[in-house]
Amino acid sequence: MNIESLRAAHCVPRKGKDAGLSATDIDAGLALLPGWQRADQGGEIRKEFRFADYFHTMAFVNAVASIAHREDHHPDLEVHYNRCIVRYSTHDVGGLSLNDLICAAKVEDLRAG
C-alpha cells in the first residue's frame, strides 16, 4: 500500500469482519496520511481541518461531500465556524476498511490542491 494507490483506488462494498483491516494495515495506512489518527477505540479514523473562516470551511465540506457521493462512502462530519472534523469508519465491517483509507487520501488531496 502506498499513497498513490490509495488516491487512485475507488471504494467497493465491503461487508463482514473479514473485510476489515488488521491493526498492521491500519497503522501502515495512517503512516501515509499525515494528521489522521485512530479514534473511538480504533473503530474509526479522524482528522481536524482548520480554515480561515466559515466560507472556506463550507467549501471544504462541500468538496468532501462530493468525494462521498462519488465513492458512495460517507464520513461523519463535525462542522464549526473555522474547522471541520472528518471521521471515517465502515459500519458494515464493524470498524475500518480499505474504503476509509481511500477516502481519507482523497480528502488529503483537497488540502494539497
Summary of the structure (lengths in Angstrom):
residues: 113
radius of gyration: 13.4
end to end distance: 22.2
largest distance: 41.8
contacts: 332
relative contact order: 0.25
helix: 48%
strand: 19%
